[in-house]
Amino acid sequence: MSSRKVYRRFRPGEGPDAPAEIEPIGADDAAPAAEPEVVEEPAPRLETDDLEALANMDPSELAALMEGSIKQAKLEPGDKIEGTIARVTRDTLFVELGGKAEGVLDRAEAPDAQAGDTIIAFVLQVGDLGVRLSTKLSGEAAIDHLEEARESGIPVEGRVESRNKGGFEVRIGSVRAFCPMSMISRLPDVDMDSYIGQTLPFRVIETGDKIVVNRRVLQEEEVEEKAAELWISLNEGDEIRGTVRNVQPFGAFVDVGGIDGLVPRSEISWERNADPLSVFTRGQSLEVRVLQIDRENKKLTLSARNPETSPWNAVGVQFVEGGIYDGIAVKSTTFGTFVELAPGLQGLVHISKTPSGPPKDGSTIHVRIQSIDHERHRLSLVPVAEGAETQADHGMAQGTISAVMKNGVAVQLDDGRSGWLSAGEVDLPPGTVLAQRFRRGKVITARITGVNGDRVTLSTRADENSEQREWRQHRAASKEKSAASFGTLGDLLGGLNLPK
């Protein structure tokens, strides 16, 4: 609480501790006989919350109160303040300025504000009537205070009327102002005509015969504050919307909340060797993901690749361990060859697997997925000969039975492939059918006997050598063929010439 100074004078022969009467010091009083003691006495407080209390207050007390508050606050025209609305009257908002002063704001600037709300405003004037505040100057009020707005930096509100070669014509009340093209926005804009008809805040930078305003500087001040907070709160993996500021052959610079981040060429698209100049345009809005944060050097690395469309999502579903696929050799190194199975999905054929030399870049190569590293998103591949998928034994697989039929069991494998367990590949006691041993929804483990794309043949029979298995599969296929060609009794009799 502020205070005022009251001087107390002692008569000759009396000490400071002796009782004395308080006498006001007038202009015609004689010089005091003793040095006056300065006693701090609380300044008068407002007892009501309306303007009537100010009107009834003694002018000298009001002046002393305002002088003390203003000196403590040290506010200057143009200062940006944040305060709490203490009282609301019909025309005025009274704002607490950190307990050091009280500001007054025209209620028309914040018609929905209530007591207790926090508001951000600018100091318009400091004087005998208090601290006058404004969120921004508009209409005729802006015209009356244009010079003051230029000196203090208080924003003025203007309507963009038209555009010419150099910039925009802006109406501030009934006054015409000019905003250069480079000062309308801090970000590159594709459609400059979109500003026409908008009412925007500006800063007055020149008055007189020609009034010049700047919107960009207000945006830069605002994002500077937000950027400081963003550096603290941002985390790797966060997804945030940004605007492309510049495009180069090595990548694109994207503004995210006032911070410039780089999307490297490798993070532009899942496609190999995507060209930044053909993918991005200045002013483009896009969603990016934070890859790396270097707070010390203020560097941000971003990715424009959408995780939901990642080709790795097909691994385990379309591309499975043990599966054989056609790929394209894209790059040979001293340790092996990278083979692309799908756009953005590559695996490595180690050099030890190609003793006759690496395949030529761009050539098609038949490979099997030997192993999958889901944590590091890596595929280990081995080259195979054509037709090898039906000859090799690929180990064990587990899955859930999806259907039980007379001639076999359909199995949905855990890795996403479809499995088929033929009746001939099951050891069944005589007189037993598949439905007595298998039921839908049961989890089984079987040996993989063949792979054709994403279709896998299975067996639960005791292990046997490949020759025995080939002979048995051939015999089962022959029986099925014979049964299919036998036809009906009518078909057989139809070919006989019976005596009449």
C-alpha positions as a printed Julia matrix, in Angstrom:
500×3 Matrix{Float64}:
   0.0      0.0     0.0
   1.3      3.5    -0.85
   1.87     6.17    1.84
   2.29     9.94    2.13
   4.65    12.06    4.19
   3.33    14.26    7.07
   5.66    16.68    8.85
   5.41    17.09   12.65
   6.97    20.2    14.31
   8.01    20.67   17.98
   7.93    23.94   20.0
  11.18    25.19   21.55
  12.24    23.19   24.57
  10.3     20.12   23.58
  11.95    16.93   22.41
  10.76    14.48   19.81
   9.34    12.27   22.55
   7.33    15.03   24.23
   3.63    15.41   23.32
   2.9     18.09   20.78
   0.08    19.25   18.57
   0.13    18.64   14.87
   0.17    21.93   13.09
  -0.08    22.31    9.34
   2.77    24.16    7.75
   1.56    27.1     5.72
   3.34    29.37    3.3
   3.61    32.21    5.89
   4.84    30.06    8.79
   8.22    30.79   10.26
  11.09    28.36    9.85
  10.83    25.47   12.31
  12.97    25.62   15.41
  13.93    21.97   15.11
  14.55    19.51   12.28
  11.17    17.96   11.4
  10.66    14.25   11.84
   9.33    12.35    8.88
   6.56     9.99    9.92
   5.17     7.42    7.46
   1.39     7.48    7.53
  -0.82     5.2     5.4
  -2.41     6.85    2.42
  -6.2      6.88    2.27
  -7.79     3.79    0.77
 -10.78     3.61   -1.53
 -13.8      2.4     0.42
 -16.1      1.78   -2.55
 -15.69     0.21   -5.97
 -17.12     2.9    -8.16
 -16.09     6.24   -9.56
 -18.05     8.13   -6.89
 -15.32     7.35   -4.35
 -12.73     8.99   -6.58
 -14.94    12.07   -7.06
 -15.42    12.52   -3.3
 -11.75    12.12   -2.43
  -9.75    15.19   -1.41
  -7.74    16.36   -4.46
  -4.49    16.54   -2.46
  -4.92    13.01   -1.18
  -5.78    11.73   -4.67
  -2.71    13.45   -6.12
  -0.47    12.0    -3.41
  -1.94     8.53   -3.95
  -1.48     8.62   -7.71
   2.0     10.11   -7.5
   3.2      7.4    -5.16
   1.66     4.62   -7.23
   3.03     5.88  -10.51
   6.53     6.3    -9.13
   6.49     2.75   -7.79
   5.14     1.3   -11.01
   7.61     3.17  -13.23
   5.3      2.73  -16.19
   5.93     4.45  -19.49
   3.67     4.94  -22.5
   3.95     1.93  -24.78
   4.76    -0.56  -22.0
   3.04    -3.92  -22.4
   1.43    -5.0   -19.13
  -0.52    -7.96  -17.82
  -2.96    -7.27  -15.01
  -6.05    -8.52  -13.23
  -9.39    -6.76  -13.64
 -10.36    -5.58  -10.16
 -13.62    -3.78  -10.87
 -16.02    -3.34  -13.73
 -18.3     -0.33  -14.18
 -20.56     0.63  -17.05
 -17.83     2.31  -19.1
 -14.54     1.43  -17.41
 -12.43    -1.54  -16.41
 -10.07    -1.03  -13.45
  -6.95    -3.14  -13.75
  -4.53    -4.07  -10.95
  -0.97    -3.69  -12.17
   0.96    -5.94   -9.81
  -0.08    -3.98   -6.72
   1.99    -1.0    -7.82
  -0.61     0.94   -9.71
  -4.12     0.78  -11.08
  -4.96     1.25  -14.71
  -8.17     2.2   -16.44
  -9.32     0.65  -19.7
 -12.28     1.55  -21.89
 -14.79    -1.26  -21.43
 -15.63    -1.13  -25.13
 -12.23    -2.72  -25.82
 -13.14    -5.8   -23.76
 -16.94    -5.83  -23.4
 -17.09    -9.42  -22.09
 -14.39    -9.04  -19.44
 -15.29    -9.77  -15.82
 -13.68    -9.02  -12.47
 -10.86   -11.48  -11.86
 -10.0    -11.92  -15.54
  -6.41   -11.41  -16.68
  -5.91    -8.95  -19.5
  -2.94    -7.84  -21.61
  -2.83    -4.18  -22.62
  -0.51    -1.28  -23.44
   0.12     1.86  -21.41
  -1.36     4.73  -23.36
  -0.84     7.6   -20.92
   0.4      8.16  -17.38
  -0.94    11.28  -15.67
  -3.1     12.82  -12.98
  -6.08    10.74  -14.03
  -4.17     7.5   -13.58
  -2.69     4.98  -15.99
  -4.72     4.85  -19.19
  -4.59     1.48  -20.96
  -5.52     0.2   -24.39
  -5.45    -3.21  -26.0
  -5.21    -1.54  -29.4
  -6.34     1.72  -30.9
  -9.09     1.62  -33.48
 -11.47     3.92  -35.32
 -11.32     7.65  -34.67
  -9.5      7.02  -31.38
  -6.59     5.71  -33.41
  -6.57     8.86  -35.53
  -6.4     11.05  -32.43
  -3.42     9.12  -31.07
  -1.44     8.19  -34.19
   1.65    10.15  -33.16
   1.41     8.81  -29.64
   1.01     5.27  -31.03
   4.11     5.74  -33.18
   6.2      6.9   -30.21
   4.93     4.3   -27.76
   4.51     1.35  -30.13
   0.85     0.78  -29.23
  -0.87    -1.24  -32.0
  -3.56     0.39  -34.09
  -6.33    -1.48  -35.86
  -6.76    -1.04  -39.59
  -8.74    -2.57  -42.44
  -6.86    -3.72  -45.54
  -8.64    -2.06  -48.46
  -6.61    -2.98  -51.54
  -3.24    -4.15  -52.87
  -0.88    -2.58  -55.37
   2.58    -3.43  -56.65
   4.37    -2.16  -53.55
   2.0     -3.12  -50.75
  -1.42    -2.6   -49.21
  -3.71     0.35  -48.58
  -4.93     0.27  -44.98
  -7.78     2.34  -43.51
  -7.36     3.47  -39.9
 -10.66     5.11  -39.14
 -11.01     7.71  -41.88
  -7.25     7.98  -42.49
  -5.42     6.12  -45.25
  -2.14     4.34  -44.41
   0.31     2.18  -46.35
   1.77    -1.22  -45.43
   4.69    -2.42  -47.6
   4.39    -5.95  -49.0
   7.29    -7.24  -46.89
   5.69    -5.92  -43.69
   2.3     -7.62  -43.95
   3.46   -10.99  -42.56
   6.54   -12.7   -41.13
   5.76   -15.86  -43.12
   5.68   -16.23  -46.9
   2.13   -16.16  -48.19
   0.96   -17.78  -51.39
  -2.17   -15.64  -51.79
  -1.5    -12.0   -50.92
  -5.02   -10.99  -51.96
  -6.4    -13.0   -49.02
  -5.56   -10.04  -46.73
  -7.95    -7.71  -48.54
 -11.01    -7.07  -46.4
  -9.38    -8.2   -43.16
  -9.11    -5.99  -40.07
  -5.66    -6.46  -38.53
  -3.42    -4.88  -35.88
  -0.52    -2.73  -37.12
   2.3     -0.69  -35.63
   2.68     2.89  -36.82
   6.26     3.46  -37.98
   5.83     6.77  -39.84
   3.4      9.68  -39.6
   2.99    13.02  -41.32
   2.16    13.37  -44.98
   2.4      9.6   -45.38
   1.38     7.13  -42.66
   3.27     3.82  -42.85
   2.31     0.8   -40.77
   3.92    -2.59  -40.1
   2.16    -5.83  -39.11
   5.18    -8.12  -39.33
   6.97    -6.55  -36.35
   3.99    -7.32  -34.09
   4.02   -10.95  -35.2
   7.75   -11.25  -34.56
   7.41    -9.89  -31.05
   4.6    -12.31  -30.33
   6.37   -15.41  -31.66
   9.58   -14.45  -29.87
   7.79   -14.91  -26.56
   6.14   -18.14  -27.69
   9.41   -19.53  -29.08
  11.11   -19.16  -25.71
   8.34   -21.22  -24.11
   8.37   -23.75  -26.97
  12.09   -24.5   -26.59
  11.32   -25.54  -23.0
   8.19   -27.61  -23.64
   9.1    -29.27  -26.97
  10.01   -32.98  -26.89
  11.32   -35.45  -29.44
   8.44   -37.3   -31.06
   6.02   -34.37  -30.76
   3.86   -33.67  -33.8
   3.3    -30.01  -34.61
   1.97   -27.95  -37.52
   4.38   -25.65  -39.32
   4.81   -23.46  -42.39
   7.48   -23.89  -45.06
   9.68   -20.79  -45.1
  12.38   -21.85  -47.55
  13.18   -24.83  -49.79
  16.69   -25.97  -50.72
  18.04   -29.06  -52.57
  19.15   -30.53  -49.22
  15.83   -30.02  -47.43
  13.18   -27.54  -46.3
  13.12   -25.0   -43.46
   9.81   -25.09  -41.6
   8.61   -22.52  -39.07
   6.96   -24.13  -36.02
   5.68   -21.6   -33.51
   8.48   -19.12  -34.19
  11.28   -21.71  -34.38
  12.91   -22.65  -37.68
  13.45   -26.41  -38.06
  15.07   -28.35  -40.89
  13.4    -31.24  -42.68
  16.38   -33.08  -44.25
  16.04   -34.6   -47.71
  15.92   -38.11  -46.2
  12.9    -37.16  -44.04
  10.78   -35.59  -46.76
   9.05   -38.73  -48.02
   9.11   -42.51  -47.69
  10.1    -42.65  -51.35
  13.76   -42.92  -52.15
  15.56   -39.75  -53.38
  12.54   -37.45  -53.08
  13.27   -33.94  -54.4
  12.47   -31.17  -51.86
  11.94   -28.62  -54.65
   9.16   -30.74  -56.17
   7.54   -31.77  -52.87
   7.41   -28.45  -50.96
   6.4    -24.87  -51.76
   7.0    -21.7   -49.73
   4.04   -20.9   -47.51
   2.82   -24.51  -47.48
   1.29   -25.68  -44.21
   2.11   -29.21  -43.09
   2.33   -31.54  -40.08
   5.86   -32.43  -38.96
   7.36   -34.64  -36.26
  10.26   -33.59  -34.01
  13.3    -35.87  -34.51
  16.11   -34.08  -32.66
  16.35   -31.03  -30.38
  19.59   -29.14  -29.82
  18.59   -26.49  -27.29
  22.13   -25.26  -26.76
  22.65   -24.39  -30.43
  18.96   -23.68  -31.12
  18.7    -26.35  -33.83
  15.64   -28.42  -34.58
  15.48   -31.46  -36.89
  12.05   -32.41  -38.23
  10.44   -35.13  -40.32
   7.56   -34.74  -42.77
   7.09   -38.51  -43.12
   3.8    -39.74  -41.73
   4.34   -42.76  -39.42
   0.88   -44.08  -40.32
   1.93   -44.51  -43.96
   5.32   -46.02  -43.14
   6.17   -48.97  -45.41
   7.44   -50.76  -42.29
   3.79   -51.22  -41.31
   3.64   -53.93  -43.99
   6.39   -55.93  -42.28
   4.83   -58.9   -40.5
   1.71   -58.66  -42.66
   2.7    -58.45  -46.31
   6.41   -59.07  -45.77
   7.11   -61.88  -43.3
  10.11   -63.74  -42.04
  10.82   -66.68  -44.36
   8.89   -65.11  -47.21
  10.43   -64.87  -50.67
   9.98   -61.71  -52.72
  11.25   -59.86  -55.76
  13.28   -56.75  -54.96
  15.4    -54.16  -56.74
  19.09   -53.74  -55.94
  19.41   -50.01  -55.18
  22.88   -49.6   -53.67
  25.98   -51.76  -53.29
  28.49   -51.12  -50.49
  31.6    -52.81  -49.12
  29.45   -54.8   -46.67
  26.55   -55.74  -48.89
  23.7    -54.66  -51.15
  20.54   -52.8   -50.2
  17.46   -54.25  -51.86
  14.16   -52.36  -52.05
  11.12   -54.61  -51.56
   8.58   -51.75  -51.71
   8.87   -47.94  -51.94
  10.74   -46.9   -48.79
  11.24   -50.49  -47.53
  14.79   -51.84  -47.91
  16.73   -54.78  -46.58
  20.39   -55.75  -46.67
  21.92   -58.73  -48.47
  25.27   -59.23  -46.73
  28.27   -59.48  -49.02
  28.98   -62.98  -47.7
  25.69   -64.12  -49.29
  26.81   -63.06  -52.79
  30.16   -64.86  -53.32
  29.95   -64.35  -57.08
  29.71   -60.58  -56.61
  26.97   -58.08  -55.77
  24.02   -57.66  -58.13
  24.0    -54.72  -60.49
  22.2    -51.62  -59.21
  18.71   -51.48  -60.68
  18.52   -55.22  -61.32
  15.74   -57.45  -59.96
  16.8    -59.98  -57.34
  14.89   -62.86  -55.74
  15.4    -62.74  -51.95
  14.1    -64.35  -48.77
  13.62   -62.39  -45.52
  16.04   -64.18  -43.21
  15.37   -62.1   -40.08
  13.45   -59.01  -38.95
  14.72   -56.46  -36.41
  11.55   -54.6   -35.42
  13.34   -52.37  -32.91
  15.81   -50.95  -35.43
  13.58   -51.41  -38.51
  16.05   -53.64  -40.32
  15.57   -56.57  -42.69
  18.23   -59.21  -43.28
  17.9    -60.78  -46.73
  19.45   -63.72  -48.58
  19.29   -64.33  -52.33
  17.44   -67.48  -53.45
  16.87   -69.26  -56.73
  13.54   -69.21  -58.56
  11.11   -71.83  -57.22
  13.0    -72.31  -53.96
   9.94   -71.33  -51.93
   8.33   -74.76  -52.36
  11.47   -76.78  -51.56
  12.88   -75.47  -48.29
  11.88   -76.26  -44.72
  11.38   -72.94  -42.88
  11.14   -74.08  -39.24
   8.13   -73.86  -36.93
   5.15   -71.5   -36.91
   2.31   -70.81  -34.52
  -1.19   -69.68  -35.36
  -4.93   -69.88  -34.69
  -7.27   -72.21  -36.56
  -9.73   -70.21  -38.63
 -11.57   -73.08  -40.36
 -11.72   -76.9   -40.26
 -12.61   -78.73  -43.48
 -12.59   -82.37  -44.63
  -9.36   -82.03  -46.58
  -7.43   -79.72  -44.27
  -7.26   -76.94  -41.7
  -6.9    -73.21  -42.41
  -4.6    -71.43  -39.94
  -4.06   -67.7   -39.4
  -0.38   -67.49  -38.42
   0.81   -65.06  -35.74
   3.05   -63.28  -38.28
   0.06   -62.45  -40.5
   0.47   -65.16  -43.15
  -2.18   -67.71  -44.12
  -1.32   -71.3   -43.3
  -2.75   -74.52  -44.71
  -2.49   -77.84  -42.88
  -3.49   -80.58  -45.28
  -5.24   -83.7   -43.92
  -2.33   -85.72  -45.31
   0.06   -83.78  -43.06
  -1.7    -84.84  -39.84
  -1.05   -88.1   -37.95
  -4.61   -89.31  -37.27
  -5.61   -92.69  -35.76
  -7.67   -94.9   -38.09
 -11.32   -93.85  -38.24
 -10.57   -90.35  -36.93
 -11.46   -87.15  -38.84
  -9.89   -83.68  -38.58
 -12.92   -82.2   -36.76
 -12.3    -84.61  -33.85
  -8.82   -83.19  -33.24
  -9.04   -79.57  -34.41
 -11.57   -76.86  -33.7
 -11.88   -73.26  -34.75
 -10.06   -70.81  -32.44
  -7.54   -73.37  -31.19
  -3.86   -72.34  -31.18
  -1.52   -74.85  -32.82
   2.17   -75.11  -33.66
   3.22   -76.75  -36.9
   6.28   -77.2   -39.08
   6.55   -75.03  -42.2
   7.03   -77.22  -45.27
   6.7    -74.6   -47.98
   6.23   -70.87  -48.62
   4.64   -69.28  -51.65
   4.42   -65.52  -51.1
   2.3    -65.05  -47.99
   0.78   -68.58  -48.19
   2.45   -71.23  -46.03
   2.0    -75.01  -46.09
   2.2    -76.77  -42.73
   2.64   -80.21  -41.25
   2.15   -81.76  -37.8
   3.45   -85.2   -38.83
   6.65   -86.6   -37.35
   9.69   -85.13  -39.1
  10.74   -86.96  -42.25
  13.2    -86.39  -45.0
  12.34   -84.32  -48.03
  12.13   -87.34  -50.4
   9.5    -89.04  -48.25
   7.53   -85.82  -47.93
   7.67   -85.18  -51.7
   6.49   -88.71  -52.47
   3.59   -88.44  -50.01
   2.53   -85.01  -51.27
   2.67   -86.3   -54.86
   0.53   -89.3   -53.94
  -2.06   -87.12  -52.17
  -2.23   -84.79  -55.16
  -2.7    -87.76  -57.52
  -5.58   -89.1   -55.43
  -7.3    -85.72  -55.45
  -6.87   -85.5   -59.22
  -8.26   -88.98  -59.73
 -11.24   -88.27  -57.52
 -11.93   -85.07  -59.34
 -11.81   -86.79  -62.77
 -13.9    -89.83  -61.77
 -17.21   -88.04  -62.32
 -20.67   -89.46  -61.64
 -22.04   -92.95  -62.46
 -24.16   -91.36  -65.17
 -21.03   -89.87  -66.72
 -19.35   -93.28  -66.83
 -22.38   -95.09  -68.22
 -22.91   -92.39  -70.78
 -19.85   -93.56  -72.67
 -20.95   -97.21  -72.97
 -22.82   -98.76  -75.89
 -25.35  -100.98  -74.11
 -27.42  -103.52  -76.04
 -31.02  -102.55  -76.64
